[in-house]
């Protein structure tokens, strides 16, 4: 029996499904500094989803988009993200 929800372990196969979300951030019209960055979408699954969000947001004045990736069940690497580890990933 396969897992019914992302991240669950299937009963018999031991299957684990990890879902990756693409997260879209952007700056509102008139703002230029990253401290004003706003989460625009957190459930995009494909690049096409990201492009649709960016196109709609652009019409409303949003700009300077950034896309990050989050895989459910994956532990965040905060030290690596800020460059605290020599050699990187």
C-alpha positions in Angstrom: 0.0 0.0 0.0 1.5 3.3 -1.1 1.6 6.4 1.1 -1.4 8.6 0.8 0.2 11.9 2.0 3.6 13.4 1.3 6.2 12.4 3.8 4.3 9.4 5.2 5.8 6.0 5.2 3.9 3.3 3.2 2.6 0.5 5.3 4.3 -2.4 3.5 6.8 -1.0 1.0 8.6 1.3 3.5 8.2 4.0 0.8 8.8 7.6 1.7 7.5 10.4 -0.5 9.2 13.8 0.0 7.5 16.8 -1.5 9.6 19.7 -2.8 8.0 23.2 -2.7 9.3 26.1 -4.7 8.9 29.3 -2.6 8.6 32.7 -4.4 9.7 35.9 -2.7 9.5 39.4 -4.1 9.8 43.1 -3.4 6.8 45.4 -3.5 6.7 48.4 -5.8 8.8 51.3 -4.5 11.0 49.1 -2.3 14.5 48.1 -3.2 16.0 46.6 0.0 15.8 42.9 0.8 14.4 43.7 4.3 11.1 44.4 2.5 11.0 41.1 0.8 7.6 39.3 1.0 6.6 35.7 0.6 4.4 35.6 -2.5 3.8 31.8 -2.9 4.9 28.7 -1.0 3.2 25.9 -2.7 4.6 26.0 -6.3 5.6 22.5 -7.5 7.0 23.3 -11.0 8.8 26.1 -12.7 5.6 26.9 -14.7 3.9 27.5 -11.3 6.7 29.9 -10.4 6.4 31.8 -13.7 2.6 32.2 -13.3 3.1 33.7 -9.8 5.8 36.0 -11.1 3.7 37.1 -14.1 0.7 37.9 -11.9 2.8 39.7 -9.3 4.7 41.8 -11.9 1.3 43.1 -13.1 0.7 44.4 -9.5 4.1 46.1 -9.3 6.2 43.4 -7.6 9.8 42.9 -8.7 13.2 41.4 -7.9 11.9 37.9 -7.4 13.8 35.1 -5.6 12.9 31.4 -5.6 14.0 29.1 -2.8 13.4 25.4 -2.4 12.1 23.4 0.6 11.8 19.7 0.7 9.4 18.5 3.4 11.2 16.4 6.0 14.6 17.8 5.1 16.5 19.4 7.9 17.6 23.0 7.1 21.3 23.8 6.9 21.4 27.3 8.5 25.2 27.3 8.9 25.7 26.4 5.3 23.1 29.0 4.2 25.0 31.9 5.8 28.4 30.7 4.6 29.6 29.5 8.0 31.0 26.2 6.7 34.4 26.2 4.9 34.1 24.6 1.4 30.3 25.0 1.2 28.1 22.2 0.2 
